């Protein structure tokens, strides 16, 4: 089955530690995205990538970093510079740069 | 800048009734796309329906239809014959400048 996987589902980290969230897709999609969702809020775009080895900042990129070394993978690192990292993180992909995006199940990150 | 407004934080609807979820948008783009996504309690986002700014007909997908009023900048989602499985968060989004901008969502609860 084609789809997007994110692991783990729940992640706990101590304040000041960097943490990397995994996102893998086997849909052969060119574009991939990372979103953050806070309670009572819509999704906000962190980073996106249209092709391998290239990515662009979204609306809230500060304190985050990404890489796109393979078409299938788009990991997100939440650095210690991110002041409020506790949130629900969603990864998505699309055929081209498109609003019709396919989402993974999300990772809920809690920083203690 | 893109902006999406969803003014209904929550709605309760009797099973089998129709429901309309409101969405207004603000954009300076001539060409844009409006999307609706469903987010069940499990967290993943599910694409429901799309309306292009130049589409003359309102979009329909099964029980979902989009009441698009361009002059009013509104793109309301209509769900006909609601089912218990329709209980979820619903997000309206606008695609412009290579990214989706989401509203804050409406929590829909279907009452048996």
Boltz contact constraints between the chains, C-beta under 6 A:
constraints:
  - contact:
      token1: [A, 41]
      token2: [B, 104]
      max_distance: 6.0
  - contact:
      token1: [A, 42]
      token2: [B, 91]
      max_distance: 6.0
  - contact:
      token1: [A, 42]
      token2: [B, 102]
      max_distance: 6.0
  - contact:
      token1: [A, 42]
      token2: [B, 103]
      max_distance: 6.0
  - contact:
      token1: [A, 42]
      token2: [B, 104]
      max_distance: 6.0
  - contact:
      token1: [A, 42]
      token2: [B, 105]
      max_distance: 6.0
  - contact:
      token1: [A, 43]
      token2: [B, 102]
      max_distance: 6.0
  - contact:
      token1: [A, 45]
      token2: [B, 99]
      max_distance: 6.0
  - contact:
      token1: [A, 97]
      token2: [B, 98]
      max_distance: 6.0
  - contact:
      token1: [A, 99]
      token2: [B, 33]
      max_distance: 6.0
  - contact:
      token1: [A, 99]
      token2: [B, 35]
      max_distance: 6.0
  - contact:
      token1: [A, 99]
      token2: [B, 95]
      max_distance: 6.0
  - contact:
      token1: [A, 99]
      token2: [B, 100]
      max_distance: 6.0
  - contact:
      token1: [A, 100]
      token2: [B, 47]
      max_distance: 6.0
  - contact:
      token1: [A, 103]
      token2: [B, 44]
      max_distance: 6.0
  - contact:
      token1: [A, 103]
      token2: [B, 45]
      max_distance: 6.0
  - contact:
      token1: [A, 105]
      token2: [B, 44]
      max_distance: 6.0
  - contact:
      token1: [A, 106]
      token2: [B, 43]
      max_distance: 6.0
